[in-house]
Amino acid sequence: MKFQIYDLETSKLLAKGIFERIGIDHPTLTISCQGKKVEQSSIIANHHEAVQELMQTLLDRGIILDLLEIVGVGHRVAHGGTIFTKPTVVTELVEAKIEELAELAPLHNPINLLGIRAFKSYLPQALEVAVFDTAFHQTMEEAYYTYPIPYEYREKYGIRRYGFHGISHQYISDYVTEHYGLPEKMICAHLGNGSSICAMKNGLSYTTSMGFTPTAGLMMGTRCGDIDPMIVSFLEKHENFSGNQIDQVINQKSGLRGISGFSSDMRDIELAATQGNSRAELALDIFANRVIELVGSYISSLNGLDVLVFTAGIGEHSATIRKKVCQRLTFLGLDIDDKKNQDHAEEISSSNSKIKVLVIPTNEEWLIAQAVKEKLEQLPVLA
Ligand code: ADP
């Protein structure tokens, strides 16, 4: 459970942190405030207890003096289906809809609801706002979001492309618009443990690589991304896999981990590749090829490109991956400055480049906080 606390008036970040290993052994809370980072271990069995621990820590550290100071809480909710296209104030009806949508995101929506309910119990006065990871992609056209399977399944089960990482892609879209002007044709490569690419026209999602689920598209830390769908039934038959086992293979045992055989973490893969580990080299090449193929295909969909952005853990920190991708786009007149790339400068394209290439740290929490602020400002002022 990640969090950031903002001052509503000044938009200043007061504290941020993360709970890890909730409900597993040695859960920890790492919190940074006033330039200091502390890690504390605590006995947290579930998300409810994590919220309680967070409230107590905020009080103990004097970040807030009273729980009543917290006037709004924003939540990242994975799946908003076709119902939620914008940040939404949480009501009982909204909670029920998020619960219904758990069918489409069984690993995420139930946990998101737990968080919403836990905060509600500790902060009944606060306005709760759900910000959906799918919402940004609701501008996709039918011909991009519809799968070429029997049409009735789209109607019957909602099987279509939804896309994820929408909060991150939207943050990047807003950032680029604010600092460089609204780009007509932009591609954002969000490369983290989960990775996705979004093609944007005039700042709006045009198409994106994640699909009905966040397993689709690029190769990821442990997810395979797009593969021939017949591999699934082949493995089910020949390895005697159940549905759950095949899910595990596709979501937990594939990607960087599956190819390297030792890690899903790009830092480990890059290090091993420099030491001559051939499986790590292969993992790096497949990862980069997938990004190149998708960026290339989205350039065709957009009929050109003005701005290419790299973001998230790998996008922000891996000069190697950025270089591997960019050196295959030189036919478009895209040119990066090696030094700027090594230094992780914000603009890594050279002065000759026909396409701007940017490295921008994503900040989903900031966008969520802004959504909460907007909703609070829309509340009627009590006389
Ligand atoms: P999540 O999708 O969980 O939010 P992140 O956006 O934090 O993930 O990205 C995690 C990925 O970023 C990991 O594969 C990690 O190895 C990679 N990463 C972080 N720092 C570096 C670095 N300096 N060089 C290469 N990869 C990095």
Residues whose N, C-alpha, C, O or C-beta is under 5 A from the ligand:
A	BS01	ADP	L191 G192 N193 G194 S264 D265 M266 R267 A312 G313 I314 H317 S318
